[in-house]
């Protein structure tokens, strides 16, 4: 194998695929990147056998072939090279020679034939949506997954494809985030053997796969991503309409996701509308005074002055105290419908959700001190977050 490639193109490709590498696998070959060279392009691929990422980079191919190059050394070396062309050659013993102007380096590599290649996926459903919409959905849900790495559905995010929309849901049993992505497009199969359907499909995608995908997604309104769902795997193809697409695949988590419709309350005794920035800033300050073992903030919603029969001016009083730090109290003006209430929440959970809501005002819907509450943007019906209060004496 031998090729010449620009430093900029090669570094860009390496930085994309190296996100698929995990040091947890313990096999040295999978701490490397597969280089497959042919037809004036380099196929770069990295995997930890749970997720995998690949892309293509243009190059002047002198001799076709494949080799695995350790990620850490090739990534750092190429990054430190100046702009210009780099020549890479693999020898019969998998040693790799790298030349840049008058510089020459030798790296010990691995056989490309011993590296697991990008998998073939038997596709059940194929859809296309805007990258920006998917990126927002991941951002607003992924934080609610469990971090205990048990491998259960709590470690992943549910994608439910139904009626030309995707419902994206994540929970760690203390909170649940729900996002609705409407207007998805079904994509026909490329061959007669590839039958696809937009019938109801549910898959649970691991946290890590979506975390790495999020870093690759664009904020451009006009850029699409294609999602291909298989029996046990899922594939995301970024820029499917262009030559230089990027693919990320992931194994799916097996298990049954809970019926989240049953968890979302239908009616509330109290509904509060409050400025998002003001609420966030004051929660952040009060959180400095929480007890480390409890992390709780008490929230009182009380009338201040009657405004109309249905909507009252009120204030939210936030309180926290710690034996080792002191006490904190904040007052926040708000609008309220319904009853006064005193309720206690984990302050971190409150901050997690209000930081992902892009809205001037949020709604907080409550029933009683022990029932689940809802936090949502006041005008965006596509997003809902459910949070369990903390039981106190």
Secondary structure, DSSP 8 states (H G I E B T S, - for coil): -EEEEEHHHHHHHHHHHGGG--GGG--GGGGEEEEEEETTEEEEEEE-SSEEEEEEEE-EEEE-EEEEEEHHHHHHHHHHS-SSEEEEEE-TTSEEEEEETTEEEEEE-EEGGGS-------EEEEEEEEHHHHHHHHHHHGGGS--S--SSGGGEEEEEEETTEEEEEEE-SSEEEEEEEE--EE---SSTT-----S-EEEEEEHHHHHHHHHH----TT-EEEEEEESSEEEEEETTTSSS-EEEEEEB--S----GGGTS-S--SEEEEEEHHHHHHHHHHHGGGS-TTT-EEEEEEEEEEE-SSS-EEEEEEEEEEETTTEEEEEEEEEEEEE--EEEEEEHHHHHHHHTT--SSEEEEEE-STTS-EEEEESS-TTEEEEE------
